[in-house]
Amino acid sequence: MIVRWAPAHVFVSKPRFRGIVGMHNSLRRTIFTFLLAGVAAGCANTEKASKQPGAKAEADRAKAPDLSKHRLALSEGYSMLYKDASNLDLAELILYVKVESDAVDKIVTAVAEVGGQLKKDLERIARDYPGVRIDLDPLPEMEKRKRAAIGKDRARYFAPVIGHGGREYERTMLIAYANGMNHERHLCQVMAEAEPDASLKKFLLDAEKRYDGLYDRVTALLNKEYFKDPNGKAGD
């Protein structure tokens, strides 16, 4: 049997077509694993570290020359929130790499929804408020290298076939999510304390509540299913 495949003048046999599709799916799953390494490592930004320390900081100052020192510091925070929300928006891709329980599936979906919404909100805020930037890169060089190393380690852990699975995988992923949500909610908290604009402060407080809710859900699931039984004894 011959199967028509784009472009129109190319013909591929059915067995070969299936092989190409299978190879594509395997590659896609591998790419997903590396994309999600940063998500599962607690919102770590796994961008390649710069070879010129200090260059990015100077570039950030050049990007926002009109911002006061206070607003520049806040914009660095908004940029961190945006990058982390962008990573969380990819959280559902984990479901393509590993199969989790229904409870974990719901957590992953909720995280992706919150990340996606916050990403859209921050993009809107950056358009509406000239004093807010979400494109800065405030992390020190060694912090970026550390996060890249964490991402590589997580990529090996979550790799299809050779990576971990089952309850061990779920527990490790949930712990990583708990760490990430804890990071985000405290970042929102300190930014809200420093934000002088009432509407932006409200946004940050609302974002903090969203991350608080996710943190509570993740830790509750960990305690119930992975750490303790109803009598409070440690789980396996």
C-alpha positions as CSV (number, residue, x, y, z in Angstrom):
1,M,0.0,0.0,0.0
2,I,1.3,3.5,-0.9
3,V,0.5,6.4,1.4
4,R,0.5,10.0,0.0
5,W,2.6,12.3,2.2
6,A,3.4,16.0,1.7
7,P,4.8,17.4,-0.5
8,A,2.4,16.1,-3.1
9,H,5.0,14.5,-5.3
10,V,6.6,12.3,-2.5
11,F,5.3,8.8,-1.9
12,V,6.2,6.6,1.1
13,S,5.4,3.0,1.8
14,K,3.1,2.4,4.8
15,P,5.8,0.5,6.9
16,R,8.4,3.2,6.3
17,F,5.7,5.9,7.1
18,R,5.0,4.2,10.4
19,G,8.8,4.1,11.1
20,I,9.1,7.8,10.4
21,V,6.1,8.6,12.7
22,G,7.6,6.4,15.5
23,M,11.0,8.1,15.2
24,H,9.3,11.5,15.3
25,N,7.3,10.6,18.4
26,S,10.4,9.3,20.2
27,L,12.3,12.5,19.3
28,R,9.4,14.6,20.5
29,R,9.2,12.8,23.8
30,T,13.0,13.3,24.3
31,I,12.6,17.0,23.6
32,F,9.7,17.3,26.0
33,T,11.8,15.7,28.7
34,F,14.5,18.4,28.4
35,L,11.9,21.1,28.2
36,L,10.3,19.9,31.3
37,A,13.5,19.4,33.3
38,G,13.4,23.0,34.4
39,V,9.7,22.8,35.3
40,A,10.1,19.7,37.5
41,A,13.3,21.1,39.1
42,G,11.4,23.8,40.8
43,C,11.0,26.4,38.1
44,A,14.7,26.4,37.3
45,N,15.6,28.4,34.2
46,T,17.8,26.1,32.2
47,E,19.0,28.5,29.6
48,K,22.6,28.1,28.5
49,A,24.9,30.1,30.8
50,S,26.5,33.2,29.3
51,K,30.2,33.0,28.7
52,Q,30.6,36.6,29.5
53,P,29.8,37.3,33.2
54,G,28.1,40.6,33.8
55,A,27.2,41.1,30.1
56,K,23.5,40.2,30.6
57,A,23.2,42.6,33.6
58,E,24.7,45.4,31.5
59,A,22.2,44.5,28.7
60,D,19.3,44.7,31.2
61,R,20.3,48.2,32.3
62,A,20.6,49.2,28.6
63,K,17.1,47.8,27.9
64,A,15.5,49.9,30.6
65,P,17.6,53.1,31.0
66,D,14.5,55.1,32.1
67,L,13.6,52.9,35.0
68,S,14.4,54.0,38.5
69,K,16.5,51.7,40.6
70,H,13.4,50.6,42.5
71,R,11.4,49.9,39.3
72,L,14.4,48.1,37.7
73,A,14.6,45.8,40.7
74,L,10.8,45.1,40.5
75,S,11.1,44.5,36.7
76,E,13.8,41.9,37.4
77,G,11.2,40.2,39.7
78,Y,8.5,40.4,37.0
79,S,10.9,38.9,34.5
80,M,11.6,36.0,36.8
81,L,7.9,35.5,37.4
82,Y,7.3,35.5,33.6
83,K,10.1,33.0,32.8
84,D,8.8,30.7,35.6
85,A,5.2,31.0,34.5
86,S,6.3,30.2,30.9
87,N,8.0,27.0,32.2
88,L,4.9,26.1,34.2
89,D,2.7,26.6,31.2
90,L,4.5,23.6,29.7
91,A,3.8,21.4,32.7
92,E,1.1,19.4,30.9
93,L,3.8,18.1,28.5
94,I,5.0,15.9,31.3
95,L,1.9,13.8,30.7
96,Y,3.4,13.0,27.2
97,V,6.6,11.7,28.8
98,K,5.4,9.7,31.7
99,V,2.0,8.3,32.8
100,E,0.9,9.4,36.3
101,S,-2.0,8.7,38.6
102,D,-5.3,10.6,38.3
103,A,-4.4,12.7,41.3
104,V,-1.0,13.7,39.9
105,D,-2.6,14.3,36.5
106,K,-4.9,16.9,38.1
107,I,-2.0,18.6,39.8
108,V,0.0,18.9,36.6
109,T,-3.0,20.2,34.8
110,A,-3.7,22.8,37.5
111,V,-0.1,24.0,37.5
112,A,-0.1,24.4,33.7
113,E,-3.4,26.4,33.9
114,V,-2.0,28.8,36.5
115,G,1.2,29.2,34.6
116,G,-0.5,29.9,31.4
117,Q,-2.9,32.4,32.9
118,L,-0.1,34.3,34.8
119,K,2.0,34.3,31.6
120,K,-0.9,36.0,29.7
121,D,-1.5,38.4,32.6
122,L,2.2,39.5,32.7
123,E,2.3,40.0,29.0
124,R,-0.8,42.3,29.3
125,I,0.8,44.1,32.2
126,A,4.0,44.7,30.3
127,R,2.0,46.3,27.5
128,D,-0.1,48.5,29.7
129,Y,2.6,49.6,32.2
130,P,5.7,51.2,30.8
131,G,7.4,50.8,34.1
132,V,7.2,47.0,34.0
133,R,9.6,44.8,32.0
134,I,9.4,41.1,31.6
135,D,12.4,40.6,29.3
136,L,15.3,41.1,31.7
137,D,17.8,38.5,32.8
138,P,18.7,39.4,36.4
139,L,20.2,36.0,37.5
140,P,23.9,36.0,38.4
141,E,26.2,33.8,36.3
142,M,26.8,31.1,38.8
143,E,23.0,30.9,39.6
144,K,22.3,30.3,35.9
145,R,25.0,27.6,35.8
146,K,23.6,25.9,38.9
147,R,20.1,25.9,37.5
148,A,21.4,24.5,34.2
149,A,23.1,21.7,36.1
150,I,19.8,21.0,38.0
151,G,18.0,20.8,34.6
152,K,20.4,18.3,33.2
153,D,20.1,16.1,36.3
154,R,16.3,16.2,36.1
155,A,16.4,15.5,32.4
156,R,18.2,12.2,33.1
157,Y,15.7,11.4,35.9
158,F,12.6,11.9,33.8
159,A,14.0,10.5,30.5
160,P,11.6,8.1,28.7
161,V,12.3,4.4,29.1
162,I,15.6,4.8,31.1
163,G,14.3,7.3,33.6
164,H,12.4,6.6,36.8
165,G,8.7,5.8,37.0
166,G,5.9,4.8,39.3
167,R,5.4,6.2,42.8
168,E,9.1,7.2,43.1
169,Y,8.8,9.3,40.0
170,E,5.5,10.9,41.1
171,R,6.9,11.7,44.6
172,T,10.0,13.3,43.2
173,M,8.0,15.3,40.8
174,L,5.6,16.5,43.5
175,I,8.5,17.5,45.8
176,A,10.0,19.5,42.9
177,Y,6.6,21.2,42.3
178,A,6.3,22.0,46.0
179,N,9.7,23.6,46.0
180,G,8.8,25.6,42.8
181,M,5.4,26.8,44.2
182,N,7.1,27.8,47.5
183,H,9.6,29.8,45.5
184,E,7.0,31.5,43.4
185,R,4.6,32.4,46.3
186,H,7.4,34.0,48.3
187,L,8.7,35.9,45.2
188,C,5.2,37.3,44.8
189,Q,5.0,38.2,48.5
190,V,8.2,40.2,48.6
191,M,7.4,41.9,45.3
192,A,3.9,42.9,46.6
193,E,5.5,44.4,49.7
194,A,7.8,46.6,47.4
195,E,5.3,47.4,44.7
196,P,3.9,51.0,45.1
197,D,1.2,50.7,42.4
198,A,-2.1,49.5,43.9
199,S,-3.3,47.5,40.9
200,L,0.1,45.8,40.4
201,K,0.2,45.0,44.1
202,K,-3.2,43.4,43.8
203,F,-2.0,41.3,40.9
204,L,0.9,40.1,42.9
205,L,-1.2,39.3,45.9
206,D,-3.6,37.4,43.7
207,A,-0.7,35.5,42.1
208,E,0.6,34.7,45.6
209,K,-2.8,33.2,46.5
210,R,-2.8,31.1,43.4
211,Y,0.6,29.7,44.2
212,D,-0.4,29.2,47.8
213,G,-3.3,27.1,46.6
214,L,-1.1,25.0,44.4
215,Y,1.5,24.6,47.2
216,D,-1.2,23.4,49.6
217,R,-2.6,20.9,47.1
218,V,0.8,19.5,46.3
219,T,1.9,19.1,49.9
220,A,-1.5,17.7,50.9
221,L,-1.2,15.0,48.2
222,L,2.4,14.2,49.3
223,N,1.4,13.8,52.9
224,K,-1.6,11.7,52.1
225,E,-0.3,9.4,49.4
226,Y,3.5,9.4,49.6
227,F,4.7,10.4,53.1
228,K,2.0,9.4,55.7
229,D,-0.9,7.1,56.2
230,P,-4.1,8.3,58.0
231,N,-2.5,7.5,61.3
232,G,0.5,9.8,60.6
233,K,3.0,7.0,60.0
234,A,5.6,7.5,57.3
235,G,4.8,6.0,54.0
236,D,7.1,3.8,51.8
